[in-house]
Amino acid sequence: MKKKTKYTNEPINFKVIDDFLPSPEQLALKEDNVRVTITLSKASVNFFKRHAKKANGHYQSMIRKVLDSYAAHYER
């Protein structure tokens, strides 16, 4: 049996940020790519590998999409 969740009436402190990530339709578009060599931290790569495995996807594609989203957000 699963452990039951005990809820409290404690206040929740959070900050809402604008969603700047692309829609799923925008993520499916094929773009011209440029091959680069980059050194990333082991923790970052492991993070993306774990999440890609859960999503049945590719970690390099996930990293590329995050970088593309970041660049598009600050290109304004």
Secondary structure, 3 states (H helix, E strand, C coil): CCCCCCCCCCCCCCCCCCCCCCCHHHHCCCCCCCCCCCCCCHHHHHHHHHHHHHCCCCHHHHHHHHHHHHHHHHCC
